[in-house]
Amino acid sequence: MKQLPLPHTNLTASNVILGLMRISALGDDDIRSLVGAARDAGINIFDHADVYGSERHDCERRFGQAVSFTPAEREAVIIQSKVGIRQGSFDFSKEHILRSVDGSLEALNTEYLDVLLLHRPDALVEPDEVAAAFDTLHEAGKVRNFGVSNHTPGQVELLKRSVKQPLAFNQVQLSITHAPLIAAGVASNMAGLDQSIDRDNGILDYCRLNDITLQAWSPFQKGFFDGVFLGDRENYSELNDVIDELAGKYDVPAAAIPVAWIARHPANMQIVLGTTNVEHMRDSAAGSDVPLTREEWYRLFTAAGYILP
Ligand SMILES: NC(=O)c1ccc[n+]([C@@H]2O[C@H](COP(=O)([O-])OP(=O)(O)OC[C@H]3O[C@@H](n4cnc5c(N)ncnc54)[C@H](OP(=O)(O)O)[C@@H]3O)[C@@H](O)[C@H]2O)c1
């Protein structure tokens, strides 16, 4: 498992993250098996959000109830959570951030979060309020590092004018089949081509220029939660052919290749897996350091439907 020093923090983390968004209905034993197998595979970072599950803090609570860490084990893992999504609104107010983080800590049964991310941009954000909330959380030892998710460069810059702590992460949707943040740059300035449309104001280049670690969520989803492309031969037959060929070449399971495609990008991204299946987790994690060649990386990109002008 490839480990990455994470800029702006003193953390070193696996480049594969286990996301816990889908554990709501799992029993304690299944959660322990999943988390234990992830640790055995070299994963040391776990992604949560206050909003995951059937009610607030549901998945965090399932994790906190099922998994207990000794103090030394707790220091050896990185627990990340998010705040800002509420029923019917987004909310980066100081009051909501503080209340929700307290709820996350209680549910996760931990005294601190290693990382807190602002989940989705709040149109009504007051950067000074975010800054005050982050100062309070940092000074109290409740949150050690901060970042954002789904934020454009301008939104990060706006926050940075007030927030003292580094914004070290931006978690964004990215898979081979949902790659506008990479594909637009490849086809820049092409009139009449959908792929050329910049939908995120240049997140990728901005994050690289500022050493902000990108975390790729939904690495197996075709688009926005509309199913997995792996094995979908009806819609992605060419892509699955290339995936199978490369899996054979590198002697890894097919699920390793979509992870390897993201890991191969020189931005040193992390890949957030959402599987609740131990075998799928192991298979995917095997993509952490598969050394795809430049030609192979581009073959996967074009087999997914993107063009090289
Ligand atoms: N920041 C954000 O806005 C945001 C948004 C969404 C998610 N996230 C984070 O990202 C994580 C991942 O998101 P996601 O769950 O959508 O990602 P994903 O890993 O692309 O999708 C997970 C789904 O794909 C299936 N799957 C995964 N590997 C498979 C395989 N090898 N074969 C067949 N099916 C497979 C899983 O089923 P099985 O369980 O049966 O394997 C599950 O239904 C979440 O847990 C969460 O932590 C963040």
The ligand as a Gaussian input file, in Angstrom:
#p B3LYP/6-31G(d) Opt

LIG

0 1
 N      -17.433000      14.314000      -0.286000
 C      -18.556000      13.912000      -0.858000
 O      -19.392000      14.722000      -1.304000
 C      -18.818000      12.434000      -0.964000
 C      -19.915000      11.967000      -1.695000
 C      -20.109000      10.599000      -1.768000
 C      -19.241000       9.716000      -1.133000
 N      -18.201000      10.197000      -0.410000
 C      -17.243000       9.289000       0.278000
 O      -16.701000       8.450000      -0.696000
 C      -16.903000       7.085000      -0.333000
 C      -17.065000       6.277000      -1.570000
 O      -18.250000       6.655000      -2.272000
 P      -19.100000       5.549000      -3.008000
 O      -19.582000       4.558000      -2.027000
 O      -20.083000       6.210000      -3.880000
 O      -17.899000       4.899000      -3.888000
 P      -17.751000       3.610000      -4.788000
 O      -16.708000       2.756000      -4.154000
 O      -17.500000       4.105000      -6.165000
 O      -19.155000       2.889000      -4.780000
 C      -19.512000       1.944000      -3.804000
 C      -20.543000       1.062000      -4.409000
 O      -19.894000       0.338000      -5.460000
 C      -19.956000      -1.045000      -5.218000
 N      -18.647000      -1.615000      -5.490000
 C      -17.460000      -1.154000      -5.063000
 N      -16.468000      -1.970000      -5.494000
 C      -17.065000      -2.954000      -6.184000
 C      -16.580000      -4.106000      -6.857000
 N      -15.289000      -4.401000      -6.885000
 N      -17.473000      -4.891000      -7.495000
 C      -18.778000      -4.606000      -7.478000
 N      -19.317000      -3.549000      -6.815000
 C      -18.451000      -2.731000      -6.188000
 C      -20.274000      -1.185000      -3.759000
 O      -20.986000      -2.399000      -3.528000
 P      -20.386000      -3.435000      -2.449000
 O      -20.534000      -2.786000      -1.128000
 O      -21.248000      -4.629000      -2.626000
 O      -18.970000      -3.685000      -2.815000
 C      -21.109000       0.030000      -3.465000
 O      -22.461000      -0.190000      -3.804000
 C      -18.094000       7.096000       0.621000
 O      -18.069000       6.006000       1.527000
 C      -17.865000       8.401000       1.351000
 O      -16.932000       8.179000       2.382000
 C      -17.968000      11.538000      -0.336000

